[in-house]
Amino acid sequence: MYEPIRTPSVHTMADQAGTGRGLPRRSRAEELDNRLAGQLTALLTVTDELRVLTPHPALDTAARRLDAEVTRLCGRPPLRATPSAAAAGAARTAALHRRAHNLAGQALVVATSRANKEAAELAAERMAAHSRALGLTGAG
């Protein structure tokens, strides 16, 4: 018929005997800062790719600013990936600009919800720059 469960549930194990310290807990602000740092790091990776494909001083400046912002948020510099091949066509460059535009938009949403003015301004500037590179209307 009924046999009692002899092993503790994952919920009790995670709770560590009712102390409430079983799982690491972060505040909403910390979670948003982590998400923002991740999105800015991804944007930095795409920016590094674009710097290899289409070298321009504005991309160098953007990479430095993104690096500084992630360092400020995390307390340590971001890991930087080595960019891939330097030879690519216009389609790849456009795809990277689209990806960067999307990442900047996501970062802008999180930075705005976090009331992080510096990150929001940086993300908005990067969105505008990638909009211009893509020739999107309304990018000024």
C-alpha positions as CSV (number, residue, x, y, z in Angstrom):
1,M,0.0,0.0,0.0
2,Y,1.6,3.2,1.1
3,E,5.3,3.3,1.9
4,P,6.7,6.5,3.4
5,I,9.4,8.3,1.5
6,R,12.7,7.6,3.2
7,T,14.9,10.1,1.5
8,P,14.7,13.8,2.1
9,S,13.2,16.0,-0.6
10,V,15.3,18.3,-2.7
11,H,13.5,21.2,-1.1
12,T,14.5,20.2,2.4
13,M,18.0,19.5,1.3
14,A,18.3,22.9,-0.3
15,D,16.9,24.6,2.7
16,Q,19.6,23.1,5.0
17,A,17.3,22.1,7.9
18,G,15.2,25.3,7.7
19,T,18.0,27.8,7.9
20,G,17.0,29.5,4.6
21,R,20.6,29.5,3.5
22,G,20.4,26.5,1.1
23,L,20.6,28.3,-2.2
24,P,22.6,31.5,-2.9
25,R,20.1,34.4,-3.0
26,R,20.7,37.6,-4.9
27,S,18.6,40.7,-4.8
28,R,16.7,41.8,-7.9
29,A,19.2,44.6,-8.3
30,E,22.2,42.2,-8.3
31,E,20.4,39.9,-10.8
32,L,19.8,42.9,-13.1
33,D,23.4,44.0,-12.8
34,N,24.6,40.5,-13.7
35,R,22.3,40.4,-16.7
36,L,23.4,43.9,-17.8
37,A,27.1,42.9,-17.5
38,G,26.4,39.8,-19.6
39,Q,24.7,41.7,-22.3
40,L,27.4,44.4,-22.4
41,T,30.1,41.6,-22.5
42,A,28.2,40.0,-25.5
43,L,28.1,43.5,-27.2
44,L,31.8,43.9,-26.5
45,T,32.5,40.5,-28.2
46,V,30.5,41.6,-31.3
47,T,32.2,45.0,-31.3
48,D,35.6,43.2,-31.2
49,E,34.6,41.2,-34.3
50,L,33.5,44.3,-36.1
51,R,36.8,46.0,-35.2
52,V,38.7,43.2,-37.0
53,L,36.4,43.3,-40.0
54,T,35.9,47.1,-40.4
55,P,38.6,48.9,-38.3
56,H,37.5,52.3,-37.2
57,P,38.5,54.5,-34.2
58,A,34.8,54.8,-33.1
59,L,34.7,51.0,-32.6
60,D,38.0,51.1,-30.6
61,T,36.5,53.8,-28.4
62,A,33.2,51.8,-28.0
63,A,35.2,48.7,-27.0
64,R,37.1,50.6,-24.4
65,R,33.9,52.1,-23.0
66,L,32.2,48.7,-22.9
67,D,35.1,47.1,-21.2
68,A,35.2,49.9,-18.6
69,E,31.4,49.6,-17.9
70,V,31.6,45.8,-17.5
71,T,34.6,46.2,-15.2
72,R,32.6,48.7,-13.1
73,L,29.6,46.4,-12.9
74,C,31.5,43.2,-12.1
75,G,34.6,44.5,-10.3
76,R,36.8,42.7,-12.8
77,P,37.5,43.1,-16.5
78,P,35.5,40.9,-18.9
79,L,36.9,37.9,-20.6
80,R,37.6,38.9,-24.2
81,A,37.3,36.4,-27.0
82,T,39.7,36.3,-29.9
83,P,37.9,37.6,-33.0
84,S,37.5,35.2,-35.8
85,A,38.8,35.5,-39.4
86,A,39.5,39.0,-40.7
87,A,38.0,38.3,-44.1
88,A,34.3,38.5,-44.4
89,G,31.7,39.8,-46.7
90,A,29.2,42.6,-46.4
91,A,26.5,40.0,-45.3
92,R,28.6,39.0,-42.2
93,T,29.3,42.6,-41.3
94,A,25.6,43.5,-41.6
95,A,24.7,40.4,-39.5
96,L,27.1,41.5,-36.8
97,H,25.7,45.0,-36.8
98,R,22.2,43.6,-36.4
99,R,23.3,41.4,-33.5
100,A,25.1,44.3,-31.9
101,H,22.0,46.5,-32.3
102,N,19.8,43.8,-30.7
103,L,22.3,43.4,-27.8
104,A,22.5,47.1,-27.2
105,G,18.7,47.3,-27.2
106,Q,18.5,44.5,-24.5
107,A,21.2,46.2,-22.5
108,L,19.3,49.5,-22.7
109,V,16.1,48.0,-21.4
110,V,17.9,46.5,-18.4
111,A,20.0,49.6,-17.7
112,T,16.9,51.7,-17.8
113,S,15.1,49.4,-15.4
114,R,18.1,49.5,-13.1
115,A,18.3,53.3,-13.4
116,N,22.0,53.0,-14.5
117,K,22.4,56.2,-16.5
118,E,26.0,55.5,-17.7
119,A,25.1,52.1,-19.1
120,A,21.9,53.3,-20.6
121,E,23.6,56.2,-22.4
122,L,26.3,53.8,-23.7
123,A,23.8,51.3,-24.9
124,A,21.7,54.0,-26.6
125,E,24.8,55.3,-28.4
126,R,25.7,51.8,-29.6
127,M,22.2,51.2,-30.8
128,A,22.3,54.5,-32.8
129,A,25.7,53.7,-34.2
130,H,24.6,50.2,-35.4
131,S,21.4,51.6,-36.8
132,R,23.4,54.1,-38.9
133,A,25.7,51.3,-40.0
134,L,22.7,49.3,-41.1
135,G,21.1,52.3,-42.8
136,L,17.9,52.0,-40.7
137,T,15.5,55.0,-40.8
138,G,15.2,57.2,-37.8
139,A,18.8,56.6,-36.7
140,G,20.1,60.0,-35.9
